[in-house]
Amino acid sequence: YQDVDGAATTFSPVNVWDGTIVQGQQHSFYVTEGHTTLLVLLSGKVSLNDDQSIEAPSLVVLSREDIEFSLKAEQDSKFLILTGQPLNEPIEGYGPFVMNSKAEIVEAVRDFNSGKFGRMEA
């Protein structure tokens, strides 16, 4: 297991762990209670809490009440663990745009179409 630190600015608490674990190795993780926690298995095969076998590619959403879980590598594996405080805000989506309301979506599409997001030369 490797923990890699990086600089990022967010408006709410988040954690991103990018790791590798070799066959036979086990590691426990502790996350903030109440955070939404995702395990993204990019390659390999792991056992979650010694009772659930997960094979890549997979995405697992853990319970917000679980603050500790373990991974044991059944094969050499690469994974991401993503945690974040739930925002409890409304969500509207349209194509690649995600905002809080339909009015904000309309504004984002208008801004995109008028070039406010920038342009790339062919």
N, C-alpha and C positions, 0 to 999 in steps of 0.2 A: 504494500500500500504506500502511495506517495501523496502527500498533501502539498498543493502548489498554491502560493499566495499570488494575487494579482490586484492591480488597482482598478476600481470601478466605483462610480458614484450612483447611488440609488436613493429613492425617496422613501423607501421602507426597507426594513431589515431583510437581507437575503444572504444565502450562502451557496457557493458553487464549489464542489469538490470534484476534481478530475483525477481519477486514480487508476492504478493497475494493481492486480493481486495475482500471485503465482499459485499454481495448483498446489493444494494442501494447506495454503496459508489461510488464516482466519483473522478478521479484524472487527472490533465493535465500534459503532458510531453513536454519538450522542447529539441529538438535535433539540432545538428549542420547542418546548411544549406549545401546541397550538399552531405551529407552522405547518403549512402544506409541504410534504416531503415527497419528492419523486426520485426513484432509482431508474436510471437509464443504463441498461447493459448494452454496451457497444459491441463487444466481442466476448466469446467464451461462454462459460457456464458456471453459475454460482448457486449456493444454497443460502436462502434467506432465513435467518433464525433457526437453522438446522432442521427446518420442516417444509420448506417450499423450494423446489428446484426451478431455476430460471435460466433459460437459454437465450442467447443473443440472436437477433436484436429484440429487446423487450423494454417496455416501460411499465413500472410498477408504482402505484400511488399508495403510500403508506398512511395509516391512520394518524390523525392529528394528535391523538392521545399518546401514541408511542414516542417516547423520547430516547429510546435505546434500541438498536437493532444490530445484528451481526451478519457479515457476509463470509462465507467459506468458499474458496475457489475449488470447483470440481475440475476446471481447466484454467489455464492462464487466461485472465480476463481483463478487459478495460471497461470502466464505468464512469458515469457522472452521478453525483448526488446533488440535487437542487432543493433548497428549502427556502421558504419565504413566508412572511406574515400575510395572511389573507387581507385583501384590501376592502372587501365587502362593498364594492362599487358596481353600478350597472355597467354592462358591457354590450356594445353594439359592434357588429363586424360586417364588413363588406369587402370582398376580395382581400387584398393585403392590408386593409385598414382596420384598426381596432380602436374604438373610441368609447366614450361614455353615453353618447346619445346619437340619434339619427341626424340631428342638426350638425353635430361635430363631424360626422361621416361625410355629409354633403360638403361641408367646408373643406375637409381634407382632400376630397376628390377634386373640388374646384381649384384648390391650391396646387395640387399635383398637375392637373391639366394646363394650368397657366404657367408652369415652369418654376414655381416657387421651391420645389424640392431639388432643383438643379437640373442640368442637362448634360448628357454625355455625347460627345462627338463620335460619329460613326467612323 
